[in-house]
């Protein structure tokens, strides 16, 4: 299933200002590192990027728990 061509961009549909969104995401990633999400997503991120650690996250904790 694809998004119809007539569908407005997601930020417009949500009523979110694009510049504010980008600014907020920059701040979020500065505070939380290179990834934000559920433990399984962070585990996958570490695996794909071959990381042993990320700012604010100890990847080995995820691997030990799996």
N, C-alpha and C positions, 0 to 999 in steps of 0.2 A: 504494500500500500504506500502510495506517495502523497505528498502534500500538494493540493491543488495550486496551480499557478496563480489563481486569483486570491489566495489566502495571504493576508498581510503578514509581514515578518513577526516573529514571536514576541520580540520586545514591544512592538507597537500594539499587538493584541493584548499584552499584559499591562499596557499603559506605563511602561518603564522607559525612562530617558536613557538612550544608548550611552551618552558620555558619562552619566552618573553610574550606570552599570559597570562600565569599564573601570572607572575609578574605584568603585567598591571592590571589584575583583582583584585589582592590583593590591589594594590594602589587605584583602583577605589572604592572598597568596604570600604577601610579605610576612603576615603573622603566622600562617600555618605551613609555609614551605611550598613545595612544588605540586602538592596534590591534596585534595580534600575529599572525603567520602567515607563510605562504610569500610570496615576492616578488610572485607574481601576485595574491594576495589583497590585499597592501598596495598594489599598483598600482591595483587596483579601488577600494580604500578612498579613496585620494587622489583619484581621478577623481570618484567619487560625491560626495565632500565638497568638491570643488574646492579641494583643498589643494596648496600648493606645498612645504610642509614640515610635519613632525610632530616632536615631541620624539624624538630618537634616530634619526630617519629623514630622509634627504634625498629627497623625492619626485622631484625632477628627475633623480636618478640612475636611478630606475626608468623614467622616460619616455625618457631618452636611450638606455637599453639595449633598449627595446622596438622 
